Amino acid sequence: MKRLRNDLSQPILSFAIVADTHVGAEAPNTVPPLENRRTKYVFRQLAAQKPAFVLHLGDIVHPVPALDGYGAAAVAAERLHELLRCPLHATPGNHDIGDKASPWMPAKSVHQDWIDMHRQRFGAVYRAFTEADCRFILICSPILGSGLPEEARQREWLEQELADNAGARLFLATHYPPYLLKPDEPDNYDNIGRRERKWLLGLVERYNVEALFVGHIHNFLFNRHGGTRCYALPSVSFVRRDYAELFRVAPGDREEFGRNDQGRLGFFLVDVFDSGHIVHPISTDGATNDESLDPVRRTPGRHPSKVSRTALGVHSRHSWNEVLELPYNAPTDEFQRRSVRNDYPLLALWQTGVAHLRVPISDFSTPESALRLAALHAAGQRFTVFTAGVPCDRHAEALRRHAKLIDSWEVVLPWAQIKANVVAVSRLRRGTGRTTTI
């Protein structure tokens, strides 16, 4: 498919994504579960937005199919889905068909009977469709590594589906993230097993998938794998307690240990353009159907991808690439720590439309941070790099090597030393092609 110019003035397609609704059973003459009321609020919002379709990234219901109440929860979910007034395409999560195959998972592993139950209720567990010349592919990640015949059928189907649509704009959606931080990280509760991960990421790379959307972690996360932008969505309903410990302060809802941290609940609206796409993370603040249905706060005109130059920016004083270790946590991962990055500062930038960041040159000095800066630059962020005086040889090389990621270079010098350093600064500036402020 021929890629058109990067015109972000008018989307060719707008759709929505939700994840981890965890809808429960409803009893007559009783207040529905909080998860149901929050889901109902979101679905009514989406009905008003009129997206072309909605993707659901799994964990539609709670409890898991091995427990009583699954059928009643599925009925409640079906009734809520009717509110959308547009097609819903769902991929199953571990709460829908069972956990991925592993001896330390907290619930029973995926089972063919539960796959069949999900298919009868919510449609095919893997599927593909086309909208506006874009191919959307949903795969069932809980079955990866299970050894079930369904896994082999999906593998053959996905490989053929991608081959048949080679060159098209491809969007992939599933429940489990391939990884949280690095492609070679150890297996844990939140990622796809390494063998299946290698296979899936190989396909993502080979066919140049434009975007990958995942759920499961109830937490916003942004990665870039090769040229593919990878987004993990927050939950509509609640925050997982292990991810509540990403921050340096205790959550406000201490009685629930972060589970009801309402500011971190939400969904995505996505605009697709002739070339590229923009994700709009929408916060619900835990609103329920009992509250007034105000229009969602959507500011596509201020998204960093649509800002060319602006005088407004922020100082990135705190580390924006810090790797944190989640505590081992029952009942999810009781035997190891998971490494993850806190991307909520990035989420705040996207939601406010702040594109410009001021960072020290040392942020470009390691391969890991440079890769992260390249991913953010591709997503619309712009960088002013500052140095204290003429940079050393190592930092000067970083300036030259990463010049395409740098919007401008700021040299901080005492007034009395400016004249003596103009020649050296000018020589280095010519080597980078960047605008320099002294």
N, C-alpha and C positions, 0 to 999 in steps of 0.2 A: 504494500500500500504506500502511495506517495505521501510523504509528510509535507504539510503545508507550512506556511510561515507562522512564526510564534505570535499569533494574534489572540490576546486575552480579553478582547472587548466584549465578545458575545459567546457564551457556551453553546456548543452543539448538542449537549446532553447534560442533564442534572439528575442525580440519583442520591439515595440516602443509604446509610449503613448503620445497623444497630448490632449490639453484641450482648450476650449474657443477660438475658431478661429474667431467667429463672422463675418463670410464672408458676405459681402453685395452685393447688385445688381450692375451689371456692365452695363454701357451704351456704345453703339458703338462709336468709335473714341474719347473716353475719357480715362484718366488714371484710372485704377481700384482703389478702396479704398485701403488705406494703409494696412488694415487688410488682404485683399485678397493677396496683394503682399508679405506680411510677411508669410502668410500661404503657398503660392506657393514656397517660398524659402525653408521652412521646408519640404514640401512634396518632393521637388526635392532632398533635402539632404537624406531623408528617402529612396527614390528610390535607391540612390547610396549605402546606407547601407545594403539594401536587408534584412530587418527583416522578420521573418516568417509571421507577421501580424502587424496591427496597431490598437490600441484601441483609440477611440475618446470619451472623457468624457463629451461631451455635450456642449451646446451653439455653435452649428455648424454655425448658421446663425444669422444675425441681419437685419431687425427688427423682433420683436415678431410677431407671426402669426395673431394677431388681427389687424395689420397695413398693409397698402399697401406696396408692395415691398418684402413681404415674399417669394412669389413664384419666383420672379426673383433672389433673394438671394439664394434660394435653388438650382436653376439651376446653378448658379455660383459655389456653393459648390460641386455639382455633377461633374462638369468639373474638378475642382481641385483634387477631389478624384481619378480621373482617372490617375493622375500622379504617384500614389503610386506603382503600379505594384505588389501589394500584397493585400490580403484580408483586408478590413476595417470593424471593428465591432464598432458600435456607440451606445451610450446610450444617450437619449435626455436630454437636459437641460431646464431650465425655458425659455430661449429665443426661444426654439424649439417648446414647447407645452404649455407654460403658467407657471406662478409662482405657487409655492406650495400654498395650500389653507390657507389663512390668511387675515384678514381684513386690515392689514397694509402693505401688499406687494405693490410695486410700479406699477405693471402691472396686467392685468387680470389673474385670476387663471386658472389652467389647465382645458382643455375642451376636450371632447371626439372627436369632429370634428378635433381638432388640433393633437390629438394622431394619428387619422387615416391618416391625411396628412403626418405626419412624417413617419409612417409605409410604406406608398406608396413610399415615396422618399428614405428613408434611411434604411428600413428594420424593423424587429421586435423591439419593444421598450424594451423588455427584452428577453434575449437569453442566451445560454450556448454552449460551444464547447470544444473539447479536443485537446491539442497539447502536445506531448512528455510526456504522462501520467499525465498531469496537466489539471485540469478542470477550465476553465475561465467562470465566471458568471457575466453578465451585468444586472443590474436591473434599473428600471425607478423610480428614487426618487421623481420627482415632483408630482407623483400621490399619494404618501403616505399621508394619512390623508385627501384625497379628497372626500372619500365616493363614488367615481365612481365605477361601476362594474369592470372596468379594475384593480382597486386596489385589489379587492377581488380575481380576477383571478391570479394576480401576486403573491399575498400572498400564495395562495394554490400551485402555480407552484414552487415558491422558496423553500417552505418547503419540497415539494416532491423531487425537484432537489437535495437539500442538503442531504436528507435522502438516496437517491439513490447513492450518491457519498461519503457517510460517509467513512472516512479513506483515501480518495484521497487527493492529494495536491490541495488546493482550492485557487483561486485568484478571488477577488470580485472587481467590478468596477461600479461606479455610479457618478452622478453629484454632488448632495449636500453632504457635509460632515455630518456624524452623529453628531459630535460636534467639536468645535474648541479647547477647553482646557480641559473640564471635562465632563464625561458622564452625570452628573446631572445638567449641566448648563441650564439656562432658554432658552426658544425658542427665536430665533432671525432670522434675514434675511438669515443667512448663514448656519444654521444647520437644521437637520431633527427634526420635532416635537417630544416632549418627549415621548409620547405614542408609536409612530411608531419607535422611536429611541430605546426604551427599547426592543421592539420585534426584531428589526434587530440585535442589539448587542447581544441579547440572542442567536440568531442563529450563529453569528460569534464566540461566545465563545463555544457553544455546538459542533460545527463541526471543530473547530481549524483552521479557515481560515488563510492561510499563510500571505497574504497581501491584503490590501484594498487600492484602488486608487480612488481619488475623484478630482473634479475640482471646479468650481464656484467661488472660492475666488481669483483667479488670483494670487496666492501667494504660495510660498513653505512653507510647514509645515510638521513636522514629529511627530507622536505620536505612542505609542504602547498600544494596548488595550488587556490585557492579553498577549497571545503569538502572537498576530496579529500586524504586522507592518502596520501603516496607513500613507499614503503619500498623501498630497495635492499638486497638480501640479501648476506651474506658467502658465500663458496664453501664447499662441503663439503671440498674437496681442497687448495687452495693459495691464497696471496695473490699478486696481481699485483705485480710489482716496482715499478711506477710508484707504486702506492698505498702501498707499504711506506715511501715517503718522506713520508708525511703527518706523521710525528712529528719531534720535535726531537732525538731520539737515534737512533743506528743500530739496526737490528733485531738481535735476539739471534743469529739464524742468519746471521752475516755471510758464511759461505761460499756461501749461496744468495741473498744480497741481499734478504732479507725474504720470499722465496717460501714458506718453511716457518715462518712466524711463527704457531705453532700456536694461540696464544691468540685469534686472529682468525678461526678457522674455526668453522662452525656452520650452524644451520638455524633455522627459525621454527616454533613452534606457535602457532596462532591460535584464540582463543575468540570466538565471535560471540554476542551477547546480543540480547534483544528490541530494544534500541536501542544501537547502538555495538558496537565490537569491541576486543579487546586482543591485541596481538602480544607473544609471549614469545620473545625471542631466546635460543637455546640454544647455548652454547659447547661444542664437543667437545674442545678442546685437542689436536686432531690425533689423537685415539684411532683405533685400527685394530681390525679384527676379531680380532686376536691378543690383545687385552686383555679383561679381565673386563667383562661387560655390566652395569655398575651403572645404576640408574635415572637418567634425565636430571634435572638440577637445575632443577626447574620450581617457581616460587614465585608462582602467580597471585594469592594472597591479599595479596601485598606490592607488586603493581604500582601505580605512582602513580595510575592511573585509579581504583583501588579504595580509595585512602586519602583520607578526608575531612579530618581534621585530625590532626597528629602533632607531637610535640615534637622529633622528629629531623629535622634538615635539614643543608644544607651551605652553606658560603660559596663563592660563585662568584667566586673571586679572579682566576683567569685568564680571558682572553677566551673565551667560549663560542660566539662568532659570527665567529671569525676566518676570513677567506678566504685560502686558501693556493693557490699556483700549483705544480702538479706539473711537474717538469722535462720538457722534451721528451725522448722516450724511444723507443728502438728496441726492438721493431719496431712498436709501436702508433702513437704520435703523434711522428714525428720532426721535424715542421716547426712546431709551435706548443706553447704551454703551455696547460694546462687548469686553470681555476679551480674549486676544490672546497672544501668545509668539512669539518673533522674532527669527526665526530659521535660519536666513541668515548666522550667524557665523558657524553653523553646515553645511550648504550648502557649504561654502567655504572650510571647512575641507574635505568634501567628494570630492569636485572637485579637490583638490590639493593632496589628498591621505595622509593627516596628520592624523595619528592614535593616537598619544600619547599626552595626556593633563596633565598638572600639576595643581592641585587644592588643596585648603586648606581642612583640615579635617572637617571644619564646613559645607562644601557642602554636607556631608553625615549625617548631624545631624537632618534633618527634614524628615518625611516620604515622602513629596512631592518631594524634591530634590533627595532623595535616589531612588525613583521609576524612576525618569528621568535618573539618572546615570545608572540604570540597563537597561533601554531601549537603551541608547547610547552604553553601553557595548555590548549588544546583536547585535547591528548594526556594531560592529567592533572597537569602540573607546577603548583605554587603558588609565589607570589613574595612575599617581604618586601622592600620597597624602603626603602633608607635614604638620608638626606640629612644633610649637615653643617650644622646650623642650619636656619632657615626658608629654603626653597628660593627661588632667584631666579625672576623672572617666567616664564622659559622652562621651567624645571623644574616650576614650579607648574602651568603649562598642561599639561605632560606627565602630571602626576599626575591632573589632572581628565580629560584625554582618554582615558587608559588605565586608569581606575579599576576597570573590570570585570576587568582582568587582575591586579590587585594584591590580595593577601590582607590585608596589613597594611603600615603605613607607620611606619618607625622614624626618629625625629628625634634626632640626636646633638648635645647641647649641653653646654657647661661648666655645672657646678652653679650657679654664680652668675648665669647668664643664663636659667635656666629660667623663673622667675617673669615676667621681662620679655617673654618670647616666647609665653606660654601663649595669649594672646588671638589672636595672628596664626596660631599653629598650629591652634587650635580652629576659627577661621574657615575656613581652607583644608581642614581635615578634613571639616567639614560639606559643603563643596563636592564632596568625593570620595566620602563615605559609607564611608570605610575606617576600620578600627581603627588608632589611633595609639599608639605607645609612645615615651615620651621618656626 
